[in-house]
């Protein structure tokens, strides 16, 4: 499937998906002006920051590995429903698309949720309240199902705590983007396996 040339419909669906993620960055910039939470001072770059961001990905990658192996009936059904959802999403998960989706999600979502919203709430509430409140919204944004929203919200809380501890937005950006890259590689492999299984006889 991944070796086949893109159809116009696949290109269009993927462009809409990336455009929606990019809109979050534009929204973050606009809200940062309105809420007076400038983004520039929250970003700094060094190899040490990159290293911390990479290391911080390991617990999330460990969770993904456990999730991919668990036989818990509820989680197994959820896992299968997610694979079916992404198999029918409207475009193939090529290497270039995976990289672009991971980078755009890591950058744009962190700008909005950690850089603007969490920072703004932390200006008048305890940091823990800011982390939890922001990621209730983060989870709801990802609510394809209630369980998916809960999982996304928990991942968001982890990223929010990471930002609160390091005070550098670049670190959760690296962690988020790298985790999404790993998760999308897993998703592509799971979709390939799903499509190789013949339909059950009726």
Secondary structure, 3 states (H helix, E strand, C coil): CCCCCCCHHHHHHHHHHHHHHHHHHHHHHHHHHHCCCCCHHHCCCCHHHHHHHHHCHHHHHHHHHHHHHCCCHHHHHHHHHHHHHHHCCCCCCCHHHHHHHHHHHHHHHHHHHHHHHHHHHHCCCCHHHHHHHHHHHHHHHCCCCHHHHHHHHHHHHHHHHHHHHHCCHHHHHHHHHHHHHHHHHHHHHHHHHHHHCCCCCC
